[in-house]
């Protein structure tokens, strides 16, 4: 059965820009009310995202929080309860995406990546499940945004890949532990947006897409629609959905 997302409350971490923003907008199009979380986004980016969501007729508010710290997760849920008083959907989208050789990964790199990519989703999952239990009809859905590290070793981003592999395991354990009330799934995006902070030419980006079975790159909206699908379809849990033009295939 499809779940109607109208008036559902959705928390999307890292949703002031890039893929997180696309997810927030797609859920807003489906009628959900959105808590926009951000940390390093510019004030103008946050303002524009909130305005775009509200222009779709959806309620929205923003909260700044450093979720690499337990106190930041607490801030997130305090804002959520104050603004909406309930929770139906969580999308763990915020991520640290560092490129390093294995021997160059510092302890600080490792700790930050694990804190944002793994510990924060774990803490958010715990808090979300407890809050969702208080809904008039107990339950909800959590979607974790993984990465190609969930499929196998990633030489160029070793600590990032390890964190996302662990996030996929957290997804499966959570699906087993929180069912039937809370469904938990994951999405693996492919090349849908050029990496932030790096100069990537249009030609190089197109070539990246040509290496996939569908011979093209995608858009953030492709990931957003997949997330919305997993939120609506109430017979899916513990699933890893690739949105990557078949990039994961050998």
N, C-alpha and C positions, 0 to 999 in steps of 0.2 A: 504494500500500500504506500502511496506517496504521501509524505507529510507536507502540509501547507505551512510555509515559512512566514506567512503574514503575522506580524506582531510578535514573532519569536525574538528573543534577545540574543544577540551574537557578540562575542568578544573575539576580535581578530588582532593578534599581536603583530607589531610591526606593520601597521596598516595605513600609515600616512603616505606611503609612496611605493612604487614598484609593484611587485606581485601581490603583496599584502593589500595594497590599495585596490587593485583589481578585484580581489576576493571580497573586500568590504562592499564595493560598489555592486557586485553581482548579487550578494545576499540582500542588499538594500533594494535592488530591482525586484527581488522576490517578496519584498514586504517586511523584511526583518529590520529590527531596531539595532543599531550598531554602536558598540563601544570601540572607538578608534584608539589603539595604544600606539605610543611612539616613544622614542628615546633621543635619538640624534637627529631626527628630522627637523628641518627649518620651520619656523613659525608659519611662514607663508604656505609651505606644503601642507601643514596640518589644517590651516584655515581653508585652503582650497578643497582638500579632501572632505572636510565636514560640509562645506557648501555644496559640493557635488552630490553627496549623499542626501542632504536635505532637499535638493532640487528634484530628487526622485520621489519625494513625498514620504521619506523615511525619517524617523527620529534618530539623532546621533549626538554623541558627546565624545570628547577626547580626554585622555589621561596620559600624562608623562610619567614614565616609570622605568628605572633601570632593573630589568628582570634578571640580570646576572647576579643580583643580590636578593636574598629571601625577603628583605624589607620592601624591595620593589614589587614583588609578587603580592605582598600584603597591601601595598598602595593600590595596586590594580583592582583587587577585590573590594577594597573599601569604596573606591570610586564606582564600581559596578553596582554594589548594593545601594549606595546613596542615589545613583542616577536611575536605576531600573528595578532594583529589588528582587531580581530573579535572573536566571540564566538558562538558556536552552541550547546554545551552540558555542563551541570553542574552536577556533582555528589557530593552532600554534604555528605561526608563519615567521616570526622574528628569527633572525639567524645571523651568526658570524661566519663569514665566507672568506677566510684567509688562504692565500696561495703560498706554500712553503715547500722546500725540500724537507724530507723527514729529519735529517740531522740539523736543520736550522729551526725546527719548532722549539721555541723557548717554553719554559714552564709557565710564563705569563700567557703566551699564546694558547697553550693547552688548557689552562684553567679557565680563561675567558670563553673559549669555544665550548667547552663542556658545560659551563655555567649557563650560557644562553641557549645552546642547541639541545641540551639534554636535561640538565637539572631544572631549568625553568619550566619546560613542558611537564616534567614529573610533578613539580609542586602545583602547577596550574591544574593538572589532571586531578590531583587529590582534592584541591579546593573546589574545583568545578563539580566533581561528582557529588560531593557533600551538599553543595548548593542546589544542584539539580534534583536531589532527593526531596527538597522542599517544594517543588513545583506542584500545582494542583493535581496534575497527572505526573507522578515522578518520572524523571528521565530526561535524556537529551542526547546530544551527539558531539563527539570530539573528532577533529580532523587534524592530523599532524602533517606538516609539509616536510618530506624527506628530501633525498637527493640521490644521485647515482651511487653514492657511497653505500646505500642500502642494498645495492646489487652486487658489489664486489670492491676490491681494493682500488683506491684512487690515488695514484702516485703523486699527482700535482698538489693535492690538498689532503694530506694524510690524516691530520687531526679532525678536520671537518668531516671527512668520509667516515671515520670511526664514530664520531658523534651521531651521524645520521643513521649508520647501521644500528647503533644502540637505540636510537629513537624508533626505528622500525620494530625492534624487540619490545620496547616499551608499549608500542601500539598493540602488539599481539597480546602481551600480558594484560594490558588494560582491557582489551576486548573480552578476554576470558574472565577477568575478575569483576568487571562492572556490568556485564550482561545479566539479565535482559534489559534492564532499565536504560543503561547508557551504551550506545554504540560507539566504537572507536575504529577509525580507518586512517589510511595515509595516502598521500599523493606524492608521486615523484615527477617533478617538472623536468622537462628537457630544455633545450635552448629556446627560451621564449623571450629573453631580454638580455642585452649585452651586459657583461659583468660591470658592476659599478667600480669606478676608480681606475679603469684600464682603458687605454685607447684601442678600440677594435674597429678596423675598417669595415665598411659595408661588404667589401669583397671577401674578407676573412670570415665575416659572419655568415654570408651566403654559403661559403665553402663548408662551414660547419654543418649547416643543414643538409647539404648535398651528400654527406656521409651517412645519413639515416635512410631507412627504407622508403620513407615518404618524400625524401629529397627536398626538404625545406625546413626552415625554422618556423617557430610558432609565435604566439602572442600571449601576454599575461592573461588575457581573457579566456584562453583555452584552459588554463589551470583553474581559473575562477569558476568556470562552468562545471568542471569536474568536481570541485569542492561542493558546489551547490547540489549537484546530483547525489553525492554521498550524504548530504544533509537531508535530502528529500526521501531517498529510498530506504525504507525502514526494515528491509530484510538483508541488509549488507552490514557486516561487522568483521573486523580483523583482516580487511582487504588492503592490498597495496596496488594502487591504480597508477599506471604509468601514463603520463601525458607528455610524450617525448618523441613522437613520430617513429617509434620502434627503435630508438637509440640504444636501448638496453639489450637488444637481441645480438647474439654472437655473429 
